[in-house]
Amino acid sequence: MDFGGSWGGLGRWSFGGSWGVLGFGDFWGSVCPFLGCPELIFGCRVPIFGVPGVTFLGFLVPIFGVTALVRDPSRLPPGPRPSRVLVGDARDPRAVREAARGQRGALIVIGTGGDLAPTTMLSDATKTIVEALVENGVPKVVACLSAFLLWEPERVPERLRAVTEEHRRMERILRAAPLRSVLVMPPHIAAERPLTGDYEVTVGAAGGPGASREISAPDLGHFLLRCLGGDEFDGQSVYVSRHY
């Protein structure tokens, strides 16, 4: 299946079959209205082009059929509702296997809701998700991590080191998986910045001299979908940013 044109003039991508978006935690609530609840898995089944007012992945609900995996359905945010809601935990293999079944790709955007304390919640969920994808024959995963993974460890601010180590555990799990993977490592995600579709992408490094240290939430979403729909960055760690 195909978008059938360019999304807002920002490119044409082919999305064959069903796609999944997996995530939990409040951290990504500013990136996607439907990632503000504990666990979510989006399965894009019916592509329709041409919905105004797009901000990152929220448009997937009206454009595509969406399946949500949630611990508490009452925490789904207001607005367009998912067409299918599964109750479960992203660390529960049975729940994740059910949600991943029939998908051809997955986008993982998970966080801790701003909690910087040591945790294995993200890596535990990533391990469960990867195992479910492999078991179901899902070949492609795009994961959103952190630009701090591209820094020397001693340069990471002390208060962010625990969560950065957890991101490193996620990275190791994803790199070891027998999947086509893209590891997107954004800097500060600016919810108030606009969608432009025009940003700088650097492979394997946190930008060059003078590179921006922010990316808008909509532009980040645009890039994640670009990675999901193509193979240009498969097997790479990529930094995406823009001067607004």
C-alpha positions, 0 to 999 in steps of 0.5 A: 500500500502507498500514501498515494501521493506526497504527505504535505509535499514532504515526500512519497513513501510506500507502506506495504501491508501492516505496520506497528508502532510500539511505546509506553510511558508519558515521556513521548506524550509531547511527541504523539498524543497516543503515546501518553498512556502506558503502552501503545501498539499502532497497526497501520492497516488502511492508509488514506492520504490527506488529513490536515493539521498533522502533528507527528503520529496522531494522524495515524488514528484517523488515517490508518486503523490503529490498535492500542495495547494499554494497561489502563484504557481510561488513560488513553488521551482525548481525540480520535480513538484507536480502532482496537484496544488491547489491555496488557503490558508491553513487558508481557510476552503474550500481550505483545505477541498478540499486538505484533501479529501480522505486522511488517514493521514496528516503530518503538518510542518508549520512555520513563515519563521524565523519571530519571531514576535507575530502571530496566523498564525500557530494556525489559520492554524492548527485549519483549518487543524484539522477541515478539517481532522475531517470533512473528516474522516482523523484519523491520524496527525503527527505535527512537533512543537518545542523542546522548548515546552518541556522546562520550559517556563522561560528557553525559550530565550526571543526572541523565546517566542512569537513563542513558545507561538504560538506553544503552541496554536498549541499543544493545538488544536492538543491535543483537536482534535479527531485524532490519533496524534503524536507531534514531538518536534525537537531541532535545524534542521541541513540542512547540516547533513546527513540521517542516520536513526539512532537517539535517540527518547525520549518520553515526555522530551527533551532528557536525560543527554548528549542528542544532541541538533540537528537533521538533516533535512533528519533524521527528515523527516525519523522520521516523516514518521516513525510516519506517517506509524506506531502507536508506538508514537500515543498520545505522544510528542516526542523529536528526536536528534542525535550526528553527 
